[in-house]
Amino acid sequence: MGDASSVKILLAKEATFGVNPTGAGKFDVMRFTSESLGLDVGNVQSAEIDSTRQPSGNVRTSLSASGGISMEHSLQTSTAVANGTQNGFDKLIEGALMSSWSTIVADTAQSVSIGAPSGGQFTVTDDATTSVLFSDFVVGQWMKLSNFNLNSGALNPNGIIYARILEKTTTEVMTCEGVQHGGDPVIVEGPLQTDIAVAGSHLGIGQAANSYTIERQYTDLTTPEYTEYLGMMVNRWSMSLSPQAIFTMDFDFLGKIQNTQNSGSTTGGTDNVKWATPRLNAVDHFKQRMVDSFDGESTDRLLEISFTLDNRLRTEPELGVLGSTNIGLSTPTLEGTVRIYMQDGSMIRAAEDGTLSKLAFRLDDGTRQQILTFPSILFGRPDAPASGNDQGVIVTLPWFAEPDATNNIAFTVDRF
């Protein structure tokens, strides 16, 4: 009898839809808490009349695969996943947004200056005018600027700015909004300083039909069994951040087909050692929240943030083909909920007035960081009841993300 505690889940990105990229080093060994992957079989009962009043039998008419994987969120070291293995989590986020991580800009010292903030915006300038430092950055992306000398020669390693690019004025100058690591005002850094480290890698919603082979290994059986799921695409990505809890993610898939065999498709796989990248929790790793603006840390007392990106995929069957020939793409929906301790009525009024807002938050395990950004959200029905004695008033606000009017961006993920 197989034991769930001995099951392994391996994942690899496919070069061709529905084709297993077999071989050592192709697969990542996933960290997960549960999974529900399975074969979807469509049967139709025959309508043929039998004079004995017996059913005329069922006919198999379709096959596909679907299901989900649940996990506790961990951050990956971006410089370690520039090429090759991505250890699953970043790879699946890439699949959910149907895009590819941008070229990683390494955390190295550069000749950069930062202008004085005005109206919540400031400039970041490449003083070396090499025309290559900012070439891989795009509008809507966050940069991490760190390791300031503050023009005085006194190193300030805690002087970290997260700057979101609003405009690339020239190849050497960018207009940004952002905030310091601790929520303090942005530091001005004069020209010709060579100490500022610049880093970042970016992901936005795209149209790349990323598909994966997922393999479930029953490793404790006398003769191990292996079930592979081919052409699996991320249909939904859900994330929940609650107090007194580990942050969790769920990825739901829609795919081509399932095969079970007594030999595996890989001789190895890259393990992500669980102690090397800690599971994110509400106490230690939720470091910065920005609600309604991105030029300072919000003072709102957040109780919960959750969201779901639904790609609304669909199978595409074809005559004479076992399983789905392809997975059809649709316009995604992106919505979530924020719960806040009642302090004033500003967010309720935003819902009443139909005022667009913003939402971003930074996850930080002390070594790695990730910023999730929704630049334009519309609140739904606000709920702030006095539900009984001896309890706080909690404002619950559903929200719906849409592309912002300036740059047509609905959702981005940045890593450092």
C-alpha positions as CSV (number, residue, x, y, z in Angstrom):
1,M,0.0,0.0,0.0
2,G,1.4,3.4,-1.0
3,D,1.7,6.1,1.6
4,A,1.0,9.8,0.8
5,S,4.0,10.8,2.9
6,S,6.3,9.0,0.5
7,V,4.9,10.6,-2.7
8,K,7.1,12.8,-4.8
9,I,5.8,15.4,-7.3
10,L,8.2,16.5,-10.1
11,L,7.7,19.2,-12.6
12,A,9.4,20.3,-15.8
13,K,8.6,22.9,-18.4
14,E,7.8,21.5,-21.8
15,A,9.4,22.7,-25.0
16,T,6.5,21.3,-27.0
17,F,2.9,21.0,-25.7
18,G,2.2,17.5,-24.3
19,V,5.7,16.2,-24.9
20,N,7.6,15.0,-21.8
21,P,11.1,16.6,-21.6
22,T,12.6,13.4,-20.2
23,G,16.0,13.1,-18.7
24,A,18.1,13.9,-15.6
25,G,18.2,17.5,-14.6
26,K,15.0,18.4,-16.4
27,F,12.7,18.2,-13.5
28,D,12.3,20.1,-10.2
29,V,11.2,18.2,-7.1
30,M,8.3,20.2,-5.8
31,R,7.6,21.1,-2.2
32,F,3.9,20.7,-1.7
33,T,1.2,20.2,1.0
34,S,-1.4,18.3,-1.1
35,E,-2.3,17.6,-4.7
36,S,-5.4,16.5,-6.6
37,L,-4.2,15.8,-10.1
38,G,-6.2,13.3,-12.0
39,L,-7.7,12.0,-15.3
40,D,-10.9,13.5,-16.6
41,V,-12.9,10.9,-18.5
42,G,-16.0,11.8,-20.5
43,N,-18.5,9.0,-20.9
44,V,-21.8,9.1,-22.8
45,Q,-24.5,6.5,-22.3
46,S,-25.7,4.9,-25.5
47,A,-29.2,5.9,-26.6
48,E,-29.7,2.6,-28.5
49,I,-32.9,0.9,-27.6
50,D,-32.7,-2.6,-26.0
51,S,-36.0,-4.5,-26.0
52,T,-35.0,-6.2,-22.7
53,R,-34.8,-2.8,-21.1
54,Q,-31.1,-3.1,-20.3
55,P,-28.9,-0.1,-20.6
56,S,-27.0,-0.1,-23.9
57,G,-23.7,0.7,-22.3
58,N,-21.4,3.7,-22.0
59,V,-18.9,5.0,-24.5
60,R,-15.8,6.9,-23.7
61,T,-15.9,10.1,-25.6
62,S,-13.1,12.4,-24.1
63,L,-10.0,12.4,-22.0
64,S,-8.1,15.2,-20.4
65,A,-6.2,16.0,-17.2
66,S,-6.8,18.5,-14.4
67,G,-6.2,19.1,-10.7
68,G,-4.2,21.2,-8.4
69,I,-1.1,21.4,-6.2
70,S,-1.1,23.3,-2.9
71,M,2.1,24.6,-1.3
72,E,3.5,26.9,1.3
73,H,5.2,29.8,-0.4
74,S,9.0,30.2,-0.5
75,L,11.2,32.6,-2.4
76,Q,13.9,31.6,-4.8
77,T,17.3,33.2,-5.3
78,S,16.8,35.0,-8.6
79,T,20.5,34.8,-9.6
80,A,20.3,31.0,-9.2
81,V,17.5,30.6,-11.7
82,A,18.7,32.8,-14.6
83,N,19.2,29.8,-16.8
84,G,18.0,26.2,-16.2
85,T,16.4,25.0,-13.0
86,Q,13.9,27.3,-11.3
87,N,12.8,25.0,-8.4
88,G,9.1,25.0,-9.3
89,F,7.6,28.0,-7.5
90,D,9.0,30.7,-9.8
91,K,8.3,28.4,-12.8
92,L,4.7,28.0,-11.9
93,I,4.2,31.8,-11.3
94,E,5.6,32.2,-14.8
95,G,3.1,29.7,-16.1
96,A,0.2,31.5,-14.3
97,L,1.0,34.8,-15.8
98,M,1.7,33.2,-19.2
99,S,5.0,35.1,-19.6
100,S,8.7,34.7,-18.9
101,W,10.9,36.3,-16.2
102,S,12.9,39.1,-17.6
103,T,16.7,39.0,-17.8
104,I,18.0,39.1,-14.3
105,V,19.9,42.3,-13.4
106,A,22.5,41.2,-10.9
107,D,22.9,43.0,-7.6
108,T,26.2,44.8,-8.4
109,A,27.5,48.3,-7.7
110,Q,26.7,50.9,-10.4
111,S,27.3,54.6,-11.0
112,V,23.7,55.8,-10.3
113,S,22.2,59.0,-8.9
114,I,18.7,59.5,-7.4
115,G,16.9,62.8,-7.7
116,A,14.9,64.6,-5.0
117,P,11.3,63.3,-4.8
118,S,8.6,65.7,-6.2
119,G,4.9,64.8,-6.1
120,G,5.8,61.2,-5.0
121,Q,8.1,60.7,-8.0
122,F,11.9,60.8,-8.5
123,T,14.4,60.1,-11.2
124,V,17.0,57.4,-11.3
125,T,19.9,58.2,-13.6
126,D,22.7,56.0,-15.1
127,D,25.6,58.5,-14.7
128,A,28.0,56.3,-16.7
129,T,25.6,56.8,-19.6
130,T,26.4,53.3,-20.9
131,S,22.9,52.9,-22.3
132,V,22.9,49.2,-21.1
133,L,22.3,49.4,-17.4
134,F,18.6,50.1,-17.8
135,S,18.1,48.2,-21.1
136,D,16.5,45.2,-19.5
137,F,14.2,47.2,-17.2
138,V,10.6,47.9,-18.4
139,V,7.9,50.3,-17.4
140,G,5.9,48.9,-14.4
141,Q,8.9,47.0,-13.1
142,W,10.4,47.4,-9.6
143,M,14.1,47.9,-9.1
144,K,16.0,47.3,-5.9
145,L,18.5,50.1,-5.2
146,S,20.8,49.4,-2.2
147,N,24.1,50.0,-0.4
148,F,24.1,53.8,-0.3
149,N,27.0,56.0,0.9
150,L,24.7,59.0,1.2
151,N,27.3,61.2,-0.4
152,S,29.3,61.3,2.8
153,G,31.4,58.1,2.5
154,A,29.5,56.6,5.4
155,L,28.1,53.3,4.2
156,N,24.4,52.8,4.9
157,P,23.7,49.1,4.0
158,N,20.1,49.5,5.3
159,G,19.4,52.3,2.8
160,I,17.4,50.2,0.4
161,I,14.9,51.8,-2.1
162,Y,12.3,49.8,-4.1
163,A,11.6,52.0,-7.1
164,R,8.8,51.3,-9.6
165,I,9.5,52.6,-13.1
166,L,6.8,54.9,-14.4
167,E,8.6,56.1,-17.5
168,K,11.9,55.6,-19.3
169,T,12.6,59.1,-20.2
170,T,15.8,58.2,-22.1
171,T,18.1,55.2,-22.1
172,E,19.9,56.7,-19.1
173,V,17.0,58.3,-17.1
174,M,13.9,56.7,-15.6
175,T,11.1,58.4,-13.7
176,C,10.0,56.3,-10.7
177,E,7.8,56.1,-7.6
178,G,8.7,54.1,-4.6
179,V,9.6,53.8,-1.0
180,Q,12.5,52.9,1.3
181,H,12.8,49.5,2.8
182,G,11.5,50.8,6.1
183,G,9.0,53.2,4.7
184,D,11.1,56.3,5.2
185,P,11.4,59.0,2.5
186,V,13.5,58.2,-0.6
187,I,17.2,59.0,-0.2
188,V,18.7,61.6,-2.6
189,E,22.0,60.4,-4.0
190,G,24.2,62.8,-5.9
191,P,25.9,62.1,-9.3
192,L,28.9,60.0,-9.9
193,Q,28.4,57.7,-7.0
194,T,29.6,54.2,-7.8
195,D,28.3,52.3,-4.8
196,I,24.6,51.8,-5.5
197,A,23.7,48.2,-6.3
198,V,20.9,47.7,-8.8
199,A,18.9,44.5,-9.1
200,G,15.6,43.1,-10.4
201,S,13.7,40.5,-12.5
202,H,10.2,41.1,-13.7
203,L,7.1,39.2,-14.8
204,G,3.8,40.6,-16.2
205,I,0.7,39.1,-17.8
206,G,1.5,37.8,-21.3
207,Q,0.3,35.3,-23.9
208,A,2.9,32.6,-23.7
209,A,1.2,29.2,-23.5
210,N,3.7,27.6,-21.0
211,S,3.0,24.0,-20.4
212,Y,4.4,21.4,-18.0
213,T,4.9,17.7,-17.5
214,I,4.1,16.8,-13.9
215,E,5.1,13.4,-12.5
216,R,3.7,11.8,-9.4
217,Q,6.1,9.1,-8.0
218,Y,4.9,6.4,-5.6
219,T,8.4,5.8,-4.2
220,D,7.6,3.4,-1.4
221,L,5.9,0.6,-3.5
222,T,7.8,-2.6,-4.0
223,T,7.7,-1.8,-7.7
224,P,7.4,2.0,-7.8
225,E,4.7,3.5,-10.0
226,Y,4.9,6.7,-11.9
227,T,1.9,8.8,-13.1
228,E,2.7,11.6,-15.6
229,Y,0.5,14.4,-16.5
230,L,1.2,16.0,-19.9
231,G,0.5,19.4,-21.3
232,M,-0.5,20.8,-18.0
233,M,-1.1,24.6,-18.0
234,V,-1.8,26.8,-15.0
235,N,-5.5,27.6,-15.1
236,R,-5.8,29.4,-11.7
237,W,-3.3,30.7,-9.2
238,S,-4.6,31.6,-5.8
239,M,-2.6,33.1,-2.9
240,S,-3.7,33.8,0.7
241,L,-1.9,35.9,3.3
242,S,-3.4,35.7,6.8
243,P,-2.1,36.5,10.3
244,Q,-0.7,33.8,12.5
245,A,-0.3,31.5,9.5
246,I,2.1,30.4,6.8
247,F,1.4,32.0,3.4
248,T,-0.1,29.5,1.0
249,M,-0.5,29.2,-2.8
250,D,-2.7,26.9,-5.0
251,F,-2.1,26.2,-8.6
252,D,-4.9,24.5,-10.6
253,F,-4.1,23.0,-13.9
254,L,-5.8,21.9,-17.2
255,G,-4.0,19.6,-19.5
256,K,-3.8,17.0,-22.2
257,I,-3.7,13.5,-20.6
258,Q,-2.6,11.2,-17.8
259,N,-0.3,8.1,-18.2
260,T,0.6,5.7,-15.5
261,Q,3.7,3.4,-15.9
262,N,6.3,1.5,-13.9
263,S,9.2,3.6,-15.0
264,G,10.0,7.2,-14.4
265,S,10.8,9.9,-17.0
266,T,13.7,11.3,-15.0
267,T,16.7,9.7,-13.3
268,G,17.0,12.6,-10.9
269,G,15.5,16.0,-10.3
270,T,16.6,19.2,-8.5
271,D,15.5,19.3,-4.9
272,N,14.8,22.6,-3.3
273,V,16.1,22.0,0.2
274,K,13.3,23.2,2.5
275,W,15.6,24.7,5.1
276,A,17.5,26.7,2.5
277,T,14.4,28.8,1.5
278,P,12.1,29.3,4.5
279,R,8.3,29.1,4.3
280,L,6.9,32.6,4.4
281,N,4.8,33.5,7.4
282,A,2.8,36.5,8.6
283,V,5.1,37.5,11.4
284,D,8.6,37.5,9.8
285,H,8.1,37.9,6.1
286,F,5.3,40.4,5.3
287,K,7.5,43.5,5.3
288,Q,5.8,46.2,3.3
289,R,2.3,47.0,2.1
290,M,1.2,49.8,-0.2
291,V,-2.4,50.6,-0.5
292,D,-3.8,53.5,-2.6
293,S,-0.2,54.7,-3.5
294,F,3.2,53.3,-4.1
295,D,5.3,56.2,-2.7
296,G,5.1,55.2,0.9
297,E,4.2,52.4,3.2
298,S,0.5,52.2,4.1
299,T,-0.6,52.8,7.7
300,D,-3.7,50.6,7.2
301,R,-3.8,47.7,9.6
302,L,-4.1,44.8,7.3
303,L,-5.7,41.6,8.5
304,E,-5.8,39.5,5.3
305,I,-5.0,39.7,1.6
306,S,-6.0,37.0,-0.9
307,F,-6.4,36.9,-4.7
308,T,-7.1,34.5,-7.6
309,L,-5.8,34.8,-11.1
310,D,-8.1,32.8,-13.3
311,N,-6.9,32.2,-16.9
312,R,-10.2,30.5,-17.8
313,L,-8.5,27.9,-20.0
314,R,-10.4,25.4,-22.1
315,T,-9.6,22.1,-23.7
316,E,-9.5,21.8,-27.4
317,P,-10.5,18.2,-28.5
318,E,-10.0,16.9,-32.0
319,L,-11.3,14.0,-34.0
320,G,-9.0,11.0,-33.8
321,V,-6.8,12.5,-31.0
322,L,-6.5,10.9,-27.6
323,G,-6.7,13.7,-25.0
324,S,-6.7,17.4,-25.8
325,T,-4.9,18.6,-28.9
326,N,-4.3,21.9,-27.2
327,I,-5.4,24.3,-24.5
328,G,-7.3,27.4,-25.5
329,L,-6.5,30.7,-24.0
330,S,-9.0,33.3,-22.7
331,T,-9.1,36.7,-21.1
332,P,-8.1,36.2,-17.5
333,T,-10.0,37.5,-14.5
334,L,-8.1,38.8,-11.4
335,E,-9.9,39.5,-8.2
336,G,-9.3,39.2,-4.5
337,T,-10.2,40.4,-1.0
338,V,-8.6,42.7,1.5
339,R,-9.6,42.8,5.2
340,I,-8.6,45.8,7.3
341,Y,-9.2,46.8,10.9
342,M,-11.5,49.8,10.9
343,Q,-9.7,53.1,11.4
344,D,-11.5,55.5,9.1
345,G,-14.0,55.4,6.2
346,S,-11.6,56.1,3.3
347,M,-11.7,52.7,1.7
348,I,-15.4,52.4,2.2
349,R,-15.8,55.8,0.5
350,A,-13.6,54.6,-2.4
351,A,-16.0,51.7,-2.9
352,E,-19.0,54.0,-2.7
353,D,-17.5,56.5,-5.2
354,G,-16.1,53.9,-7.6
355,T,-12.6,55.3,-7.1
356,L,-9.8,53.2,-8.5
357,S,-7.1,52.3,-6.0
358,K,-3.7,50.5,-5.9
359,L,-2.3,47.5,-4.0
360,A,1.2,46.2,-3.7
361,F,3.0,44.2,-1.0
362,R,6.6,42.9,-0.5
363,L,7.5,39.5,0.8
364,D,11.0,39.3,2.3
365,D,12.8,36.3,3.9
366,G,15.9,38.3,4.7
367,T,17.8,37.2,1.7
368,R,15.3,37.2,-1.1
369,Q,12.4,39.6,-1.9
370,Q,9.2,39.5,-4.0
371,I,6.8,42.3,-4.8
372,L,3.3,41.7,-6.1
373,T,1.6,44.7,-7.6
374,F,-1.9,45.5,-8.7
375,P,-1.7,49.1,-10.1
376,S,-5.5,49.6,-10.7
377,I,-8.1,47.9,-8.6
378,L,-11.8,48.6,-8.1
379,F,-13.5,47.8,-4.8
380,G,-16.7,45.9,-4.6
381,R,-19.3,45.7,-1.8
382,P,-17.8,47.0,1.4
383,D,-18.7,45.1,4.6
384,A,-18.0,46.6,8.0
385,P,-20.6,45.3,10.4
386,A,-20.7,45.6,14.2
387,S,-21.3,41.8,14.6
388,G,-21.3,41.6,18.4
389,N,-19.8,42.7,21.7
390,D,-16.1,42.6,22.5
391,Q,-14.6,42.4,19.0
392,G,-13.1,44.8,16.5
393,V,-14.8,46.1,13.4
394,I,-13.3,44.6,10.3
395,V,-13.7,46.1,6.9
396,T,-14.0,43.4,4.2
397,L,-13.5,44.7,0.7
398,P,-13.6,42.5,-2.4
399,W,-11.6,44.0,-5.3
400,F,-11.2,43.5,-9.0
401,A,-8.0,44.3,-10.9
402,E,-7.9,45.9,-14.3
403,P,-5.2,47.4,-16.5
404,D,-4.1,50.9,-15.4
405,A,-5.0,53.6,-17.8
406,T,-1.4,54.8,-18.3
407,N,0.5,51.6,-19.2
408,N,-2.1,48.9,-19.6
409,I,-0.7,46.8,-16.7
410,A,-3.0,44.8,-14.5
411,F,-0.6,42.6,-12.4
412,T,3.1,42.2,-12.0
413,V,5.5,40.1,-9.9
414,D,9.1,41.2,-9.2
415,R,11.9,39.3,-7.6
416,F,15.2,40.3,-6.1
